């Protein structure tokens, strides 16, 4: 119980310090700070940020598909067209 109380106190102290730091961020840096804090608070972003790098070599089939996609012209498909084609 004492350990969890210490953790709660430390957590609350950390939050107070973060609030004070945020209050001192220059106005021009607020968008960047917001983006960083949102990423830290989002479990999906946490998963993305901590995911291992994809070090699997690209296959010839993947390489050909990428080249074909890059060669396509036009606006592409709308969201509704994709849903019609692949179902939803």
N, C-alpha and C positions, 0 to 999 in steps of 0.2 A: 504494500500500500504506500509506503514512504517513497519507493522508487517512482511509482506512477504520479504521486503528488509533485515530485521533483521534475518529472517530465512535463507535467501540466504547467508548472511555474516557468520552466525554461521555454516552453512553447509560447506562453503568453508574453514573456519578455522578448522573445524573437519577433513576435507579431508587433509589439509596441515599437521595437527598433525599426522594423520594416516600414511601419506607418510614418515614423519620423523621417526616414530616408526618402520616402515617396514625397513627403511634403517639401523636400529640398531639391527635387529634380527640376532643372530648368524647363520652362514651358516648351522650348523647342525639342527637348528630349522625351517629352511625355508619350508621344505615339510609339516610340521604340520601347520605352519602359512598359507601356500597356501591352504591347505585343509579347514581350518576354514574360511578363507576369501571367498573361492568359495562357501561354504555352506551358508554363510551370504548373498551373492549376488544372490543366486539362489532361485527364488520364489517357486519352487517345494520343495527344501530342507526346506525352511521356513515353508511350509505347513506341511511337515513331522515332523519337530522339534516342532511345536506348536500343533500338533494333540493330542487330548485326548488319554489317555491310553485305550486299549481295556480291559475293566473289565468284559466283558460278560463271564460267565462260559462256559467252553468247554463241548459240548454235547457228549454223548456216541458214536454217529455216527462219530463225528470229531475225537474223541480219537481212534476209531477203524481204521479210514482212515489213521491217522498218523502212527499207529503201522504197518499197511499193507505197507505203503510207506517205512518205515524204514527197513522192512524185504525184500524188493526188492534188487536184486543183479544185477550187470552189469553196463554198462556205461550209460544206459538210452536212451532216444530218441534224435535224432539230431533235429536241428531246422527245417530242411526240412520235417522230418517225422511228426513233430507236425503240421506244416502247411498243410500237406496232410490230416492228420486226422481231424483237426478242421477247415480247410479252412482259406483262407486269401484273 
